[in-house]
Amino acid sequence: GEDVKPFTPEKTKEIVMSLQQPAVFCDMVGDWPALHWNVKYLSAMLEGKTIQFRLGLKTVDLVPQFETSCSYVEATLEEFLAWSCGQPSCLSGPFSCYNYSKYWAYADYKYIARIFEDRPEIFQDVRWSDFGFPGRSGKESTLWIGSEGANTPCHLDSYGCNLVLQVQGRKRWHLFPPGDTSFLYPTRIPYEESSIFSKVNIANPDLKRFPEFRNSTAHVVTLSPGQVLLVPRHWWHYVESIDPVTVSINSWIELDADHEARVEEAITRMLVCAIKSAENPSDGDLWLNPTEVEATSHEINLQYLNKAVSAYLRCQETSVSRQACSSSTGAKQRTNTACKRKRKEAGCEPESCTLLTQECDFPTPRAEDLQKIPFGPHLIQVLPQPHKMNVMGAVAVESDDGDLHENEGEDFGKLHCKRKRLLMTNDCETAAHQMDSDCSPCTSQTALSTNDLLDCLVNPHVISLVAQLLLERMRM
C-alpha cells in the first residue's frame, strides 16, 4: 500500500518555513528511492566516473581543519569504498598515500544535477514535494559521501534554511543558534561565498584564545538513516561522520531574507577580494577556499553588488504589492535551483546567482496563522545540551516527550597529540605535512595583519550595518 506520511506536504512546509529551532522529521521518506543510495549503489550508477575527495587528518588540533589545509584526490566510489574497508588493493591508486587509520575522506557538496547529468531520471528519487516543495527533486540537491571522521568546520550558511536526509551511516550535528554568533568568533578567512566560518574548533575548543565560547549553547543530535534534519536559517553547525561510510542528501530552501543576505555577501566579497588581492601572493596565505570561484575583478564584484541591491529592491516592491492584494490566492511555489555558493562546478556565476532571487515567492508566515508545532514521535526537537557536558562525548537519546538530545556516553573525539597541518596538495603524506600547528587567520603576533583588519571589517554585524546604509541610500 501507499506509504502514509505523518504530515501533509502543506503542514510540513508550514513547519519548515516557521520553525526557528532545529528538528528531526521521522517517517517522512520511507518510500523515497533515494534511501537506496548507499555507496555501492551510487558506485554502480556512476559507472567508474571519478569525483574529488577532500582528505584530512583524524587527529584533533586546537585549530579548525579548514578546506585550505586539506589534500585532494580524484577517485571512483569503488576506490573509496575499498580504501574505507582497508582492502589491500588500496596499496596503489589515489588513496595509496593516505593511511585509513590516520585520514578521513569526504566527497562533499556534489551537485546531483552535475554528477548525474547523463542520468536525469535519477533526480526523481529525491522527493522534496513531500515537504511542501513541488518540483524540487535531486536536481536541486547535493550529495555528501564521507568516511569515519570526515567533517565540515563549524560555519553558518548565509542563505536559506537546510533540509538534510541521512541515507547511509550516521552523522553527529553540533548546532548553535544565531544569537551565539559572537561566541563563535566568526571569520571570512578562508573566504567562501555564503559560508561564515568559526575560528573555534568545536571538537577541541581553545578556551584561552576564545573564552566567550563557554557562553555558547550547543544543540547536538545524531542523525540516522531515514531521518531528515531541519537546520533553520543562520544556525551554526559542525558536522562529523561517525560511521565507516556515510551518505547524505540536502537541499537549501530559499527565503525572502536571502535578498538582503546577498547584498551583504556582495559587500563582503568586494572587501575581501580587494584587500587580499593587494597582498603579495607568495606570502603563503591560502585565503580563498579551494571550492570557491577564483578572485574576480573589482568591476565584476561591483556589478554583482548592484544586481543584488536591485533584486532586493524589486523584492521589497513585490512585497508591498502583495500586501495590497492580500485577498488574492497567494504566491506560486518557487522551483528555481538553490544556489548556496557561486561554484564553477554548477555553472553558477555571480550574475546568475543574483537572478535566482529576483522574486519573493516565500512570504514569512504570520504567527497568528500558525498552529502549534506538532512535536512528537514524527517531529523531534533538538534540545540544548547542558553546559558542563563535553559536547564531543555524547550519544543520541530520544526522550519520551519527543525531544532528541544527547547524554554522556563513550569517550568520543578525545584530544590527541597536536596534528601536523596538511597543505593543499596531491602529494603523499610525507610531503603534505607541515609542522606549524596553528594556521588560523588570527595567529598571535606583535603587529596587526591584513587578516586581523579583515576580521573586523567583514564581521557579520559590521557588514549588516553597511548593507542597511547602502540600501537606505538607494531608497532616497
Summary of the structure (lengths in Angstrom):
residues: 476
radius of gyration: 22.0
end to end distance: 60.4
largest distance: 69.8
contacts: 1499
relative contact order: 0.17
helix: 32%
strand: 22%
